[in-house]
């Protein structure tokens, strides 16, 4: 109980520190003017049309310092006509630019390259919007932006049609954008939109924004946007329907087929996606026989925990606008997790068809509804999945959210979940807290089926703290969610049992920001975190206490130290390393220490290292991870990562050496043609995987793919399966 009291006191005290901010939407206003003659989007800005728009002559510092004008000059102009919003930026520098890659939709490469980003809040409600960005080499990224846990975030997996060109000069580079209204979702009655312009200047390792606001908040933060005033309200977009048919064919062979059918199997398939704009702010997505053969392979990890590892969703149909369904729950507890639809243990289950309705009914009410039907697969029957959600904005930045989910194979085989959450965000954005209540229902009609709690954080320029309290009943079963700690596998009986729990997790950090311009550091600071898991009877299940110190250098290098103390009460015999004898039920106390370091990421060759050593249950664990990245700017990258773990348990509980090798190579023939290859060797899962994908974006949003993949066992490298797939998609506006 004393842990819970500490958390509540921390939450209350830090909440008192939250203060109102002077709104940037009042201080920064841009008057968006109409043009009767559209500019040519070619990277040439000698077009007199740009002189019609208002000029933003300079951006402001945002990170690593948040005051004063940016060191490098940036000029921005925006215009519109009946079909497009146009943006031009002229970015001055010394010509020493960093372009990590020409591959589109790669957020890490985008923010670590010299780049320009345009962020919009069309409903002016500080809840959701759009982001469009281009690096100096012309690689595009577009994303949906939203608020999650009081923090602005983005989803780069949203794909839509827009246009841009860049051109480089000795002392500056230029970007021109044309964003179709039919790509956006907006209300024609709203004449003021939230907006910001962001520049990543890698020579100086700085991020500049149009508005000036605390570096604590990300550059895309909704609360600190400026205002874009339309001289006349935007018109309703034309072209309400987009059809995206695909044709796919290929061959595959399963060398381990239980029925002895190991011949190559040829296939050809076709399907259709459709995007229908029901209104300017409400969109209907349909899919018939969707195909995900071109999706990236999961990145393998070494799992020495007692629970399942989270692998992110990679299928675009579920990712686009997915935040309205996924933005529920807390860390490690997701009431809805779309990977449970159409995937079983990593194997694809055919999806017959699906529909998704998302958008705004009013400027403050956002809704989502999705229905998916899977086919029968091996021993799994055909299932229907239905999800509905709504986000209602209240006060200035807060939101009430509800969600309902249902999986059903028949009237007697179903699982349902529902929940409601209230996320309060202070007007300043410095304080937020979410309270939640969820329930589960299955055909077994079980009690103790609730999940409830709260979490939040306080944010200031140098200090940040947070708190989480979750209470999970043993029958809160989320068949289309993710809640791994509920399930405990007994290595002796080979059965899995559910155990409810309470999790308490306060944390805080304090950072120092050197004022001396000659300092090698952008910032450094201390972190501490505490996690406590209690059993339903109040006894201790597990606790972790950690402390760390971080150094963030001006040249992008980082150095981090951590020390962690753990105490675990194993409730079932547990086999962590695949030995013949599982660890018995009992109390285990141990410590873990690790250090992380990465070199300057802007260099042609960069490296990162993790070294860890400490106790591990009744034994020891040594871990060494090393990564090397080679960059041939801007057309190619090669990354080699190796993880080694040595675990030695006392007595006859065994020891193991685990190896994980990942090699990733990317070649960008242009910003429309890419070749990606990944090789992964994982001794823990006894699998060696080869994945290679060629992509040619022959027209905007229209692609041709060739994908080759095979898997081998690590023992003798016997082949398991092999597949070669061709796929073509075409985006057709009606």
KAVENFEN-V261093 format. One record per residue. RES is the residue in one letter. PSI is psi as a letter, one per 40 degrees, with the letter a starting at -180 (* if undefined). Layout:
[[RES PSI] [RES PSI]]
This chain:
[[X d] [X d] [X d] [X d] [X d] [X d] [X d] [X d] [X d] [X d] [X d] [X d] [X d] [X d] [X d] [X e] [X e] [X h] [X i] [X i] [X i] [X h] [X h] [X d] [X d] [X d] [X d] [X h] [X h] [X h] [X h] [X h] [X i] [X i] [X h] [X e] [X h] [X i] [X i] [X h] [X g] [X e] [X e] [X h] [X f] [X e] [X h] [X e] [X d] [X d] [X e] [X d] [X i] [X i] [X h] [X h] [X e] [X i] [X i] [X i] [X h] [X d] [X h] [X e] [X i] [X f] [X i] [X i] [X i] [X i] [X d] [X h] [X h] [X h] [X h] [X h] [X i] [X i] [X i] [X i] [X a] [X e] [X d] [X i] [X h] [X h] [X h] [X h] [X h] [X h] [X h] [X i] [X a] [X e] [X e] [X g] [X i] [X h] [X h] [X d] [X i] [X e] [X h] [X i] [X f] [X h] [X d] [X d] [X d] [X d] [X e] [X e] [X i] [X h] [X i] [X h] [X h] [X h] [X h] [X i] [X g] [X d] [X e] [X f] [X e] [X f] [X d] [X i] [X a] [X i] [X h] [X h] [X i] [X h] [X i] [X e] [X e] [X e] [X h] [X i] [X h] [X i] [X i] [X h] [X i] [X i] [X h] [X h] [X f] [X e] [X h] [X h] [X i] [X i] [X h] [X e] [X e] [X h] [X h] [X i] [X h] [X i] [X i] [X i] [X i] [X i] [X h] [X i] [X i] [X d] [X e] [X i] [X i] [X i] [X h] [X h] [X i] [X h] [X h] [X i] [X d] [X e] [X d] [X i] [X h] [X i] [X h] [X e] [X e] [X h] [X e] [X h] [X i] [X i] [X i] [X i] [X h] [X h] [X h] [X h] [X g] [X d] [X d] [X e] [X f] [X i] [X h] [X i] [X i] [X d] [X i] [X h] [X i] [X h] [X e] [X d] [X i] [X i] [X d] [X e] [X h] [X d] [X d] [X f] [X i] [X a] [X h] [X h] [X h] [X h] [X d] [X i] [X i] [X i] [X i] [X h] [X i] [X i] [X g] [X e] [X h] [X h] [X h] [X g] [X i] [X i] [X h] [X i] [X i] [X a] [X i] [X i] [X h] [X h] [X e] [X f] [X h] [X d] [X e] [X e] [X g] [X e] [X i] [X h] [X h] [X i] [X i] [X h] [X i] [X i] [X a] [X h] [X i] [X h] [X h] [X h] [X h] [X d] [X a] [X e] [X e] [X h] [X i] [X h] [X h] [X i] [X h] [X h] [X f] [X i] [X h] [X f] [X e] [X e] [X i] [X i] [X i] [X i] [X h] [X i] [X i] [X h] [X h] [X e] [X i] [X e] [X i] [X i] [X i] [X h] [X h] [X i] [X h] [X e] [X h] [X d] [X d] [X d] [X d] [X h] [X e] [X e] [X d] [X d] [X d] [X e] [X f] [X i] [X a] [X a] [X h] [X e] [X h] [X h] [X d] [X h] [X h] [X e] [X e] [X e] [X h] [X e] [X h] [X h] [X f] [X e] [X h] [X h] [X h] [X h] [X h] [X d] [X i] [X i] [X i] [X h] [X h] [X i] [X a] [X h] [X d] [X i] [X d] [X e] [X h] [X h] [X i] [X i] [X h] [X h] [X h] [X i] [X h] [X i] [X i] [X i] [X h] [X b] [X e] [X h] [X i] [X h] [X i] [X h] [X h] [X h] [X h] [X i] [X i] [X i] [X h] [X h] [X h] [X i] [X a] [X d] [X e] [X i] [X i] [X h] [X i] [X i] [X i] [X h] [X i] [X h] [X h] [X h] [X d] [X i] [X d] [X e] [X g] [X i] [X h] [X i] [X i] [X i] [X i] [X i] [X i] [X h] [X h] [X h] [X h] [X i] [X d] [X e] [X e] [X d] [X h] [X i] [X h] [X h] [X i] [X i] [X h] [X i] [X i] [X i] [X h] [X i] [X e] [X e] [X f] [X i] [X a] [X f] [X f] [X i] [X h] [X i] [X a] [X i] [X i] [X a] [X i] [X h] [X h] [X a] [X d] [X d] [X i] [X h] [X i] [X i] [X i] [X h] [X h] [X h] [X h] [X h] [X i] [X e] [X f] [X g] [X h] [X g] [X d] [X f] [X a] [X h] [X g] [X d] [X e] [X d] [X h] [X h] [X h] [X h] [X e] [X d] [X e] [X f] [X i] [X h] [X i] [X h] [X h] [X i] [X i] [X h] [X h] [X h] [X g] [X i] [X i] [X i] [X i] [X h] [X i] [X h] [X h] [X h] [X d] [X h] [X d] [X e] [X i] [X e] [X i] [X d] [X i] [X i] [X i] [X i] [X i] [X i] [X i] [X h] [X h] [X h] [X h] [X i] [X i] [X d] [X e] [X e] [X i] [X h] [X d] [X i] [X i] [X h] [X h] [X i] [X i] [X i] [X h] [X i] [X h] [X h] [X i] [X d] [X e] [X e] [X i] [X i] [X h] [X h] [X i] [X i] [X h] [X h] [X h] [X i] [X h] [X h] [X h] [X h] [X e] [X i] [X h] [X h] [X h] [X d] [X e] [X f] [X i] [X d] [X h] [X i] [X h] [X i] [X h] [X a] [X h] [X h] [X h] [X i] [X i] [X h] [X h] [X i] [X h] [X h] [X h] [X i] [X a] [X h] [X e] [X e] [X i] [X d] [X h] [X i] [X i] [X i] [X i] [X h] [X h] [X i] [X i] [X a] [X i] [X h] [X b] [X e] [X a] [X i] [X h] [X h] [X h] [X h] [X h] [X h] [X h] [X h] [X h] [X h] [X h] [X g] [X h] [X e] [X e] [X i] [X i] [X h] [X h] [X h] [X h] [X h] [X h] [X h] [X h] [X h] [X h] [X h] [X i] [X i] [X a] [X f] [X e] [X i] [X i] [X i] [X h] [X h] [X h] [X h] [X h] [X h] [X h] [X h] [X h] [X h] [X h] [X h] [X d] [X a] [X e] [X e] [X h] [X i] [X h] [X h] [X h] [X h] [X h] [X h] [X h] [X h] [X d] [X d] [X e] [X f] [X h] [X h] [X h] [X h] [X h] [X h] [X h] [X h] [X h] [X h] [X g] [X d] [X i] [X h] [X e] [X h] [X i] [X h] [X i] [X h] [X h] [X h] [X i] [X i] [X i] [X i] [X i] [X e] [X g] [X e] [X f] [X h] [X h] [X d] [X i] [X i] [X h] [X h] [X h] [X h] [X h] [X h] [X i] [X h] [X h] [X h] [X h] [X *]]
